[in-house]
Amino acid sequence: MRHLSNAWKRCFTKVSGVPKFKKKGKDDSFTLDGSISVDFHQIKLPRIRWVKTFEILPDYVAPKSVTISRKADRWFISFLIETEPQVTEKSVDVVGVDLGVKSLFDAIKW
């Protein structure tokens, strides 16, 4: 409903056109926010309960939202996780120059 509300707001402010409604079974996906808990091989989603996953999920990660989508008759889960960026220092200060362009230009000789 949130995406539909945003689409109509964009339409009324003349940013985009009228939203087009999608058919069932084509690009099926939905997003869940809120109380999502992660366990070793499963994830607990509101109203759906525990869902088994193929990969091992880390315990220390708390996803902000989860998008469940269907592609090629299989269901996939993607997480939205907030992390702090890590600053890395430069190991070497090197500037490279491509000299091949100059020799290519000399070979053409306009």
ABEGO torsion letter per residue (X at the ends): XAAAAAAAAAAAAGABBBBBBBBBGBGBBBBBBEBBBBBAABBBBBGAEBBBBABBBBAABBBABBBBBBBGGBBBBBBBBBBBBBBBBBABBBBBBBAAAAAAAAAAGX
